[in-house]
């Protein structure tokens, strides 16, 4: 989960959040530049937090909201399937825009991580044990 979010955040970062802001503006997101920078940083640092198991329940909330936002503003109109084959060329298949399937999978994964509590290798577990608390729910 963490690597997936970091990969998406890194793609936005390397292409420039301003370019992502143009897409957000096209779909009617208010304050697209602020939103583009916020989502880019959320995906980079939220993904890193998930990867190391730090503040998982807390960081899952804005990540879920981001997935819902992307689903409602972009992917919903393309249907459920994350792979929409729209043609075939001698070089291989041609894919159309993705649907909201992946968003739902990310949301389910985030809920599982947040509700499942920290595992033995997470920073959340280490912090809980260091402070003498039960690590059952982070």
Buried (B, 14 or more C-beta within 10 A) or exposed (E): BBEBBBEBBBEBBEEEBEEBBEBBBEEEBEEBBEBBBBBBBBBBBBBBBBBBBBBBBEBBEBBBEBBBBBBEBBBEEBBEEBEBEEEEEEEEEEEEEBBBBBBBBBBEBBEEBBEEBBEEEBBBBBBBEEEEEEBEEB
